[in-house]
C-alpha cells in the first residue's frame, strides 16, 4: 500500500505550509492524483485519517481530484485516454506515445480556519 508513503509526503507539505500558524486548523485538503500513480482513493482516505490523527488536520475534509491517463500518438496525432496502461495507439498501432496527463500528484489547495 504505497498510499501511506504518498500521504507522508502530503503531510510534509501541509506541515511546511502551516508551520507559521500552528494554532489554525486545516479544514480541507484538495489533492490532484493522476491515474498513473496507481493510488486508490479509498486507501488515500484511510492514510489521510491515520496521518491527521491528533494534528491540526484532524477532522479535515479530503477532496481527491482524479486525473485520467491521456496520451498523444506522435505518429498519427491521435489523442485520447489510455486504458490499462497500454501505450499503443488504437488508431495506428504505434508505440510512440506522449503522455499528456495522468502523472500528477500534488496538493492543489489547503483551507485553514
RAJO-V376506 format. One record per backbone hydrogen bond with DSSP energy under -0.5 kcal/mol. CO is the residue of the C=O (numbers start at 1). NH is the residue of the N-H. If there is no record, write none. Layout:
co=CO nh=NH
co=CO nh=NH
This chain:
co=1 nh=4
co=2 nh=6
co=3 nh=7
co=4 nh=8
co=5 nh=9
co=6 nh=10
co=7 nh=11
co=8 nh=12
co=9 nh=13
co=10 nh=14
co=11 nh=15
co=12 nh=16
co=13 nh=17
co=14 nh=18
co=15 nh=19
co=18 nh=21
co=19 nh=22
co=21 nh=24
co=25 nh=27
co=25 nh=113
co=27 nh=61
co=28 nh=111
co=29 nh=31
co=29 nh=63
co=30 nh=108
co=30 nh=109
co=31 nh=33
co=31 nh=65
co=32 nh=106
co=33 nh=67
co=34 nh=37
co=35 nh=38
co=39 nh=41
co=40 nh=43
co=40 nh=44
co=41 nh=45
co=42 nh=46
co=43 nh=47
co=44 nh=48
co=45 nh=49
co=46 nh=50
co=47 nh=51
co=48 nh=52
co=49 nh=53
co=52 nh=55
co=52 nh=58
co=55 nh=58
co=56 nh=26
co=57 nh=60
co=61 nh=29
co=61 nh=63
co=63 nh=31
co=63 nh=65
co=64 nh=66
co=65 nh=33
co=66 nh=68
co=67 nh=35
co=68 nh=70
co=69 nh=82
co=70 nh=100
co=70 nh=101
co=71 nh=80
co=72 nh=98
co=73 nh=77
co=78 nh=73
co=80 nh=71
co=81 nh=83
co=83 nh=86
co=85 nh=87
co=86 nh=88
co=89 nh=93
co=94 nh=89
co=95 nh=97
co=96 nh=74
co=96 nh=75
co=97 nh=99
co=98 nh=72
co=101 nh=70
co=102 nh=36
co=102 nh=37
co=104 nh=34
co=106 nh=32
co=106 nh=108
co=109 nh=30
co=111 nh=27
co=111 nh=28
